[in-house]
Amino acid sequence: MTETGSDSILQYLHTQFLTVLEVVLTQLYKVFLYPLNTSQRIYWLYLLTSLLGALLVYLWSTRSQRRSATHFLRFLFPKKSGSTLPPGWMYGTSSFISWYG
C-alpha cells in the first residue's frame, strides 16, 4: 500500500471512531438527564411502589437483625448480586416465594 492509501484508511477509521464516540456520549448524556427532562415520562408511582416492595422484603428478611438506611441501600445494591441471592430472585416473585415457601 502506498502512504496515501494507509493515511486514508487511518483517516476513515478515525472518523468512524469519533462518530461512534459521539453517539455513545450523546446517549449517556440523555440517560443521566432523563429524570430531569420534563418532556419524558417517568412512572414515579411504579418506582415508589417498587421501592416500597423492596423495603417490605428487606424488613421481612431482617426481622431479627439490626436495621439501618445504610443496610437497606446495601440490600438494594449488593456488591455480589449473583452468588448472594437465592435462585430466581431476579426473575420474579413466584420463584422467590417458592424458594422460601
Stockholm file with secondary structure:
# STOCKHOLM 1.0

chainA/1-101         MTETGSDSILQYLHTQFLTVLEVVLTQLYKVFLYPLNTSQRIYWLYLLTSLLGALLVYLWSTRSQRRSATHFLRFLFPKKSGSTLPPGWMYGTSSFISWYG
#=GR chainA/1-101 SS CCHHHHHHHHHHHHHHHHHHHHHHHHHHHHHHHGGGCTTSCCCHHHHHHHHHHHHHHHHHHTTTSCCCHHHHHHHHSCSCHHHHSCTTGGGCHHHHHHHHC
#=GC SS_cons         CCHHHHHHHHHHHHHHHHHHHHHHHHHHHHHHHGGGCTTSCCCHHHHHHHHHHHHHHHHHHTTTSCCCHHHHHHHHSCSCHHHHSCTTGGGCHHHHHHHHC
//
